[in-house]
Every structure is written in C-alpha cells, then in structure tokens.
C-alpha cells in the first residue's frame, strides 16, 4: 500500500511559577511554585503532583514507555518544559532524550509565545535559540520539522526561522491553514517558500484527542483517505495527524487506544514514517514523486492556527482570533461560554496590547543598557540562553560559562542582569493565558508575575536614570489593568452581539474567581510580586492597595477540571 502515516506529538507545560526569586543573572532562575495538589489517572494508576505541572511531568514517564515502541512518530518538547523535566524527573528526561534521538526531534520556539505577535527582534532571537537548544538532538538530520506554538504562522515568521538554519525545514501545521490549488497537492510533498509544509488531518486528530471515535473508527477514518490515483501510479502519499502529548492522558485508556490504532494501521499495510522522513525520501528519490511534486507551491493563510474557534470562521480556515479576543476577519469582539457563563473576550484585546507594550519597554531598556556597555546586543541575548537553560546545556556538555555568554558584552558582568530581565520578559509571553476563555487562571497569574519581576528588576537597574520612569509606568499599567478599558477606549470596538464591549461585560470578564481577593488576576499577581520586592520610594506604588488581597490563588482552567484537585473550587496556593 502506498499510503504512509505520521503522527506528531507536541509537549508543553507553562509551569506553575508564582514568584521568581532574586538573582544576579549568572545562573538559571529559581522560583517558587504553586502548591495546589492534584492527581490524574493513567491506566488506572493515580499520578499525583503538588501542582498541575508536576503531575503532567510525572505522567511523561508512562508516555515515554509507550512511545518507545512506536514508529513514524515525531515529537517536540518546548525548551522550558524540557528544563523542568530535567530538574524534577531526571530519569524521564533521559528517556525523553533517547526518544527524541530515536525519532524525529522537532525544534520549537522557546516559551511557547504566539510568534507572529512578537516583534521581529524577538522572533530572530527565539528562532536562533530554538536551533541551538535542539542542536544535540538534530546533528545528522538533513530535513527538520519545525513546530510553531499553536501553529500560528505568517510568511514573514517562516522567513525569519528559515534564515537561522541551513537545513531543510518542514513546517507542521493544520490542513485548515493550507490553501490547496489542486487536488494532487493533498497528502503530497509541498513547498512553502524555501521550506516544505504538511497540514494535519484535524478531524482524525481531534477524534483521538477528544475520544469521539473508537479504535476501529480511527483506523477506518485514516484508511478513508486512500488515494486510488496515487496507489495506481505507485506514488507514496502521507496521512499526517498531530496533537498535544497530553492527549494521551485524556482518559486512563488513551495510551492503549493510541497503540491499538497504530497496530490497526500496520495490519492494513500502512507504513509509518514521520513527515520529515517522508520529505527526505521524496527528495532523495527513494519514494516516487508525482510530476512536479516537492516543487508544488502551497499557500498558507497568514495568522492561521491549529486550534482556533473554528465556529467563528468566515472562510473555512482558521485564524489567531482565539488569542486576540476579536475576529481578525472583521475586528468584532466576541464572547465564549464557560460553565453556562458567557464571557466577553475583550480582556484578551487588552492583555495582548498590554504585553506587546511591556515587551517593547523591556527590550528598550535592555538594549539601551547593553549599548552603554558596548555590547553586541543580539549575539549576547542569543548566548544568554546557555545561562538560562544551563542545566540542559550542561547535560550535553555544551559551553555554559559566563565568559562565553559575556564575550559579546566585552566581559562586563552588568550585562547578566540585563540578559536575565530580557529572558524573564520572554518567559512571560506564554500563549496559554489567552487560549482559555476565563482570565482568572494560574497561567495568567504566572505570566503577569514574571513580567512584573522583569519590570521591577529594570527599575532597580536604572535607578537614578530617566529610563526608570518607563518601567514604573509599565508596572502601574499592570496594577491598573481594569482602567485600561477607558485609557484605550475599548468600548468603541465593534462586537458580534452588541454587548461584548460595554463596561459591564469588561468588568464581568475581569471578576475575581477566588474568595480571598476582590482584585482581578493581573492586579493580584502584580501586587503579589510588588509587596515582596518594592522598597524605598518605589513602595509608594502599591500603598493605595489592600495587600491582604495580593494572593496567588486563581480560578481553575476549564480544561483541567477533570483532575482530582484537593481544592475543587479554585486553584489555590498553599504558600
């Protein structure tokens, strides 16, 4: 049979940071984690963690055991997730390294931001770091996959990534992002700029992840994509599916379902190869090609994604509307329903705009400080990854000394504090707060807490400089997140149903979901850091606030309520 099959797993956990401890930038960050015990069940066994992140990372041990028996699988693990795995569960980390060496390791963007939403400077830094981080795992691979967080892509973002490597790339996307011009292109080797592209079969992928098809149904759905034309010509073609690694944990039987699905395909004569291996074999001539195959130019919709609110689509394609809070096609703010409550997504508009401003402010300060030191700023910030992810690089015997990182900064150790602040800003750009419908979540708290830390450290670095006021002003915007509604005239934005942008909808979306604080989670997280770090005259910034309400408790994430939480009502922090 000429049909081939590939599956990609994406592994990412944002962490449960509530507070980053002080540091001089010469080593990896240390932080306090949320203490909110939870358990999940895998094959009937209970896996416990002191927070959601720990439980998920412990569960990777079970996943690694199953995947070690697979073929045709590719995996990406977000770098900060990989670092946490090394710190908390070294044996599983080592198993994961062996898996990635055996299968196709796929580089991915550190810190899981929505990459096209970042400035091109950050995009270049992160692209270069992604290849440096994965270097020990991809040395001899002529064709590499690349996974963009949430698969959000633009042609410009792809060009920036392409410019940072001399290897052939395959961008792994969703079929709803692709613009097919002719039927032969489906399941074939297609060009995208200088690279190649595959779109996952989203219907089958979701059927597995959300358990809507049994194993015979999954096998049948996959085989239904048989292409008789290519079969008759003897031309191999690839059915590609993808999902989060955590999709293997959706219920206690998921691991066994995946294994049975793969065995069912093999029994029907379907060979399993990764998308990258498929492209390599096409290019080398091992697989026969259609006339012009691997030269077909595939269009990809800019700002499309793999997990958008598809019911909002006007063109049958996805977009990044889920993370914007408004539909990109017409600019209208929308609402989503959670547990019977309709929540305006206007908060995402403000959150996106605010973090864009904060990113620029941090970058301005860091680049100004590095310029004063006569540093090659971009090269230094790329090398600083060797310090931020030091434990990981040390494991592979790669250079991690401060001297190596500081070479582009003329050896001046002041640069270390600036590198630390910049990487804290990057760490604060996880995509997941804007993935969920409710603002009051542990992941939103984490992003804000880390960004507040970066701003406060820059206030201290630039003490006595006129630049300090920029970081003070930015921190005040975090504290007064509620006031951005009027500052930015958000009520003037159009809405789908006519109510999503009025002030009542805004205030309802910001409403606290915990009983021990009336502040929204952005204000709450900013205060939580400020009450510990602000001293002297800067302490006056938080004097108008009730510091008893500066707690790290948050609401639960809707997608995590199936966990067996010790506190089912809210995601507490037993500090």
Buried (B, 14 or more C-beta within 10 A) or exposed (E): EBBBBBBBBBBBBBBBBBBBEEBEBBBBBEBBBBBBBBBBBBEEEEBEBBBBBBBBBBBBBBBBEBBEEBBBBBBBBBBBBBBBBBEBBEEBBBBBBEBBEBBBBBBBBBBBBBBBBBEEBBBBBBBBBBBBBBEBBBEEBEBBBBBBBBBBBBEEBBBBBBEBBEBBBBBBBBBBBBEBEEEBBBBBBBBBBEBBBBBBBBEBBBBBBEBEBEBEBBBEBBBEBBBEEBBEBEBBBBBBBBBBBBBBBBBBBBBEBBBBBBEBBBEBEBBBBBBBBBBBBBBEEEBBBBEEBBEBEBBBBBBBBBBBBBEBBEEEBBBBBBBBBBBBEEEBBBBBEEEEEBBBBBBBBBBBBBBBEBBBBBBBBBBBBBEEBEBBBBBBBBBBBBBBBBBBBBBEEBEBEBEEBBBBBEEBEBBBBBBBBBBBBBBBBBBBBBBBBBBBBBBBBBBBBBBBBBBBBBBBBBEEBEBBEBBBEBBBBBBEBBEBBEEBEBBEBEBBEEEBBBEEBBEBBBBBBBEEBEBBBBBBBBBBBBBBBBEEEBEEBBEEBEEEBBBBBBBBBBEBEEBEBEEEEBBBBEE
